[in-house]
Amino acid sequence: MAEETPKKEMNDYSGPYNPDLTFNDLSKDFILRLMQVWQYAWLHMTEAWYDAVKERVDKETADICETAAWCRIGERVNPRFAKVANIELKDVLDSMKCLQLPLDNTTGGLFPIQLEIINPNHVIWTIPQCRSLQFFEAKCPERIQYVCYENEKRVIERYMVNRKIKVTPLKLPPRKGPNDIACKWEAKMMDTDQWSDYKMPPK
């Protein structure tokens, strides 16, 4: 009996419509290119949602709703990345893996990091360039204070999944110039639950 010829993976979708299309039909290169569009859609949707709430209600409501939405995503979705990737979440480095897997991740060009490992339960990471910050600086600088000082710590903690990890900002915007880093963070494993509402002290 002749061996079945392996199905050729698609590098694009220029051919005929396939009603039975699955992601298994697509080549790795095609899926990686699609992922870049998914990333754009993911972040653009959140900004469009924020703008719609701000226009129909007010900025304060939009800020509060945005944090609530991102925290819910972190709490309900990010544990699934750990599960599907078989990440044990026994130390901070395990949780750093969880930051690499969502669409708004630290592995690609959106929020790449420079990592300093003090030990497996104590790490410091720097984000040299942040696409969100660049957008805020150019289009809506009034968003920087809330997003970076109020929102980000709570969201990062939930994206790391392990509730005992304390996340502390070491350097936040504004930047001194375009070559200055966007921000710097520290993560440490603690003995108790660290998830709580957080406010930076007033300047």
ZIRA-V701096 format. One record per pair of residues at least 24 apart in sequence whose ideal C-beta (glycine too) atoms are under 7 Angstrom apart, sorted by the first residue. I is the first residue (numbers start at 1). J is the second residue. Records with the same first field share a line. If there is no record, write none. Layout:
BEGIN
I: J / J
END
This chain:
BEGIN
38: 103
39: 103 / 110
42: 103 / 104
43: 104
63: 146
66: 151
67: 151 / 154
70: 151 / 155
71: 154 / 155 / 158
74: 155 / 158 / 159
75: 158
78: 102 / 158 / 159 / 161
79: 161
82: 161
89: 161 / 162
91: 120 / 121 / 189
92: 120 / 121 / 122 / 123 / 165 / 187 / 188 / 189
93: 120 / 123
95: 160 / 161 / 162 / 165
96: 123
98: 159 / 160 / 161
99: 159 / 160
102: 159
121: 188 / 189
122: 188
123: 187
124: 170 / 184 / 186
125: 185
126: 181 / 184
127: 181 / 182 / 183
128: 181 / 182
129: 182
130: 182 / 183
133: 173 / 182
144: 173 / 174
148: 172 / 173 / 183
149: 200
150: 199
153: 198
154: 198
156: 185
157: 194 / 195
158: 195
160: 187
163: 193 / 194 / 195
164: 189 / 190 / 191 / 192 / 193 / 194
165: 189 / 194
166: 190 / 194
END
